[in-house]
Amino acid sequence: MESQAGLLKIRATPLDGVLLIEPPTNFKDFRGNYIELYNEPLYKASEIGWNFIQDDISTSRRNVLRGIHGDAKTTKLVTCLFGAFYLVVVNNIPNSKQYRRWTSFELSDQNMVQVLIPPGFGNGHLVTADKAVFHYKQTTTYDRASQFTLMWNDPALGIRWPTGDGDPILSPRDSGAQS
């Protein structure tokens, strides 16, 4: 699937429901960049009709791995505002044909692509630049009690993180996660 409504380009990914999106406006000149991250009428015309109600930002340094988290009710629209990170999305819907399959994306302030992650999918990211700013819009307010956490290095998932020779920097939640 590739569609374009107005200036919004949307591409399907290996996981059903996970979409790669080029923002409607990404303008660069000698002064810098201007990026339009979200335009409700344009996204809805592109059949991305989610009602986003909360925006979150996290900043991290190189080699920080923020683990695979998600829930059964939240859709997220993820963008890298600064730097670069490796984003992993895992299907965690038990009755899905794609259960526990994953795909990955390189997001950066250079490519400015977005990833739409539907409910039931977990996502995690590894910072590959000196610093990165991770932005996501979501359709629910944060509810820690409803979240699942998958082990970032679960052998059954077989995720290939670009960690190089070093161990990633993990939170206690992610270092002790069990899938």
C-alpha positions in Angstrom: 0.0 0.0 0.0 1.3 3.4 -0.9 -1.1 6.3 -1.0 -0.8 10.1 -1.2 -3.6 12.4 0.0 -2.5 16.0 -0.5 1.1 15.9 0.5 1.0 12.9 2.9 2.8 9.8 1.7 1.9 6.5 3.5 3.6 3.2 3.1 2.7 -0.2 4.5 5.3 -2.1 6.4 5.8 -5.9 7.1 3.5 -5.7 10.1 -0.2 -5.2 9.4 -1.4 -1.8 10.6 2.0 -0.4 11.2 2.5 2.5 8.7 5.5 4.6 7.6 4.5 8.2 7.0 6.3 11.1 5.4 5.0 14.3 7.1 2.9 16.6 5.0 5.5 19.4 5.0 9.3 18.9 5.3 11.0 22.1 4.1 14.7 22.7 4.2 16.7 25.8 3.2 19.7 27.8 4.3 18.0 28.8 7.6 17.2 25.2 8.7 14.1 23.0 8.6 10.3 23.4 8.9 8.4 20.2 9.5 4.7 19.9 9.9 4.3 16.9 12.2 0.6 16.6 12.2 -2.4 18.1 10.3 -5.6 16.5 11.5 -7.7 17.1 8.3 -4.9 15.8 6.1 -4.3 12.7 8.3 -8.0 12.0 8.5 -8.3 12.3 4.7 -5.5 9.7 4.5 -7.6 7.4 6.6 -5.5 7.9 9.7 -8.6 8.9 11.8 -7.2 8.4 15.2 -8.0 11.0 17.9 -4.6 11.9 19.4 -5.0 13.4 22.8 -1.5 13.4 24.4 2.0 14.3 23.2 5.1 12.9 24.8 8.8 13.6 24.3 11.9 11.7 25.7 15.5 12.7 25.3 18.3 10.2 25.5 22.0 9.9 24.8 23.8 7.4 22.6 23.3 3.7 23.4 20.2 4.3 25.6 17.7 1.5 24.8 14.2 2.3 25.8 12.5 -1.1 26.0 9.6 -2.6 24.2 6.4 -1.3 25.8 2.8 -1.1 24.7 -0.8 -1.8 25.6 -4.0 -3.0 24.0 -5.7 0.4 23.6 -3.1 3.1 22.4 -2.2 4.1 18.9 1.1 6.1 18.7 2.6 8.3 16.0 6.4 8.3 16.5 8.8 10.9 15.1 12.5 11.6 15.7 12.8 15.4 16.3 16.6 15.5 16.8 19.4 13.0 16.3 18.7 9.4 15.3 17.4 6.2 16.7 16.6 2.6 15.7 12.9 1.9 16.3 11.6 -1.6 16.8 7.9 -2.5 16.6 6.6 -5.9 17.8 3.2 -7.4 17.3 2.0 -8.5 20.7 -1.6 -9.5 19.8 -1.9 -13.2 20.8 -4.5 -14.1 18.2 -2.7 -12.4 15.3 -1.0 -14.4 12.5 1.9 -12.0 13.1 2.1 -12.5 16.8 5.6 -11.6 18.1 6.9 -10.7 14.7 8.8 -7.4 14.6 10.1 -4.8 12.1 12.5 -1.9 12.5 13.0 1.6 11.2 15.8 4.2 11.2 14.3 7.5 12.3 16.3 10.7 12.3 16.1 14.4 12.0 17.4 13.9 8.5 14.7 11.6 7.1 11.8 12.9 9.3 9.6 9.9 8.7 6.9 8.9 11.1 5.7 5.5 12.2 2.1 4.8 13.1 1.9 2.0 15.8 -1.6 0.6 16.4 -2.9 -0.9 19.7 -1.5 -4.2 20.7 2.0 -3.5 19.4 5.0 -2.7 21.5 7.8 -0.3 20.5 11.3 0.3 21.8 14.2 2.3 20.5 18.0 2.5 20.7 19.7 5.9 20.3 22.3 5.8 17.6 23.3 9.5 17.6 25.0 11.4 20.4 21.6 12.5 21.5 18.0 12.0 20.3 14.6 13.5 20.9 11.8 11.0 20.6 8.3 12.4 20.0 5.0 10.5 20.0 1.4 11.4 19.8 -1.0 8.9 21.4 -4.7 8.3 21.5 -4.9 7.6 25.3 -3.3 9.1 28.4 -0.4 7.2 29.9 -1.6 4.3 32.0 1.4 2.2 33.4 -0.9 -0.4 34.8 -2.3 -1.4 31.4 1.1 -1.7 29.7 3.1 -4.8 28.8 6.9 -4.9 28.6 8.8 -7.4 26.4 12.4 -8.4 27.0 14.5 -6.3 24.6 16.9 -9.2 24.0 14.4 -12.1 24.2 16.0 -14.9 22.0 12.5 -16.0 20.8 12.1 -12.5 19.3 15.5 -12.4 17.7 15.7 -8.7 17.5 19.0 -7.4 16.0 19.8 -4.2 17.8 22.7 -2.1 16.4 24.5 -2.0 19.8 28.0 -2.5 18.4 30.3 -4.0 21.0 28.8 -2.4 24.0 25.8 -3.2 26.2 22.9 -0.7 25.9 22.0 1.6 28.8 18.7 0.3 30.2 16.2 1.3 32.9 15.5 -1.1 35.8 12.1 -1.9 34.1 13.8 -2.9 30.8 16.8 -4.7 32.3 14.5 -7.0 34.3 11.7 -7.5 31.7 10.5 -10.9 30.9 8.6 -11.8 27.7 
